[in-house]
């Protein structure tokens, strides 16, 4: 029964519903409160403080993230985590290549030496 509640919570969060709205849905269906709270507790992320960060976003960026998250059926937190994960993975190889290119440019560029 608890696993059904957890599945419902996960799916509802993916669709953009807040925990308050999800709790209200359980309450409206007279679902046992102890099972609901147990499911929420089991779904709480168990991160250490070093895994947390706060980012202040403009309203425009936040709206864009909300649209993208809804389209991908994710929460905003999941969407941001996905973006960071993808940029970190795809950026590892590019960073080294860019450094080599920049090095070659500085060696052979006349503009950087002050010549015309």
NORMO-V890833 format. One record per pair of residues at least 12 apart in sequence whose ideal C-beta (glycine too) atoms are under 10 Angstrom apart, sorted by the first residue. I is the first residue (numbers start at 1). GAP is how many residues later the second one is. D is the distance in whole Angstrom. If there is no record, write none. Layout:
i = <I;I>
gap = <GAP;GAP>
d = <D;D>
//
This chain:
i = <1;1;1;1;1;2;2;2;2;2;2;2;3;3;4;4;4;5;5;5;5;5;5;5;5;5;5;5;5;6;6;6;6;6;6;6;7;8;8;8;8;8;8;9;9;9;9;9;9;9;9;9;10;10;10;10;11;12;12;12;13;13;13;13;13;13;14;14;14;14;14;14;14;15;15;15;15;16;16;16;16;16;16;16;17;18;19;19;22;22;22;23;23;23;26;26;45;53;53;55;57;57;62;65;65;65;65;66;67;68;68;68;69;69>
gap = <30;31;34;37;38;30;32;33;34;36;37;40;36;39;27;31;35;17;21;26;27;30;31;32;33;34;35;37;38;29;30;32;33;34;36;37;32;14;17;18;23;28;31;13;14;16;17;27;30;31;33;34;12;29;33;65;62;13;14;63;30;60;61;62;64;65;55;56;58;59;60;61;64;55;58;59;60;50;53;54;57;58;59;60;58;57;21;24;14;17;18;13;14;17;13;14;32;27;31;25;19;23;14;12;14;15;18;13;12;12;14;15;13;14>
d = <9;8;6;10;9;10;10;5;9;6;5;7;8;9;9;9;9;10;7;7;9;6;6;9;8;4;8;9;9;10;10;9;5;9;6;6;9;8;8;8;9;9;8;6;9;10;9;8;6;7;9;6;10;9;7;10;9;7;10;10;8;10;9;5;9;8;9;9;9;4;6;7;8;8;6;9;9;8;7;5;9;9;7;9;9;10;7;9;9;10;8;7;9;8;9;10;9;10;10;8;9;9;8;10;6;7;8;8;10;10;9;8;9;10>
//
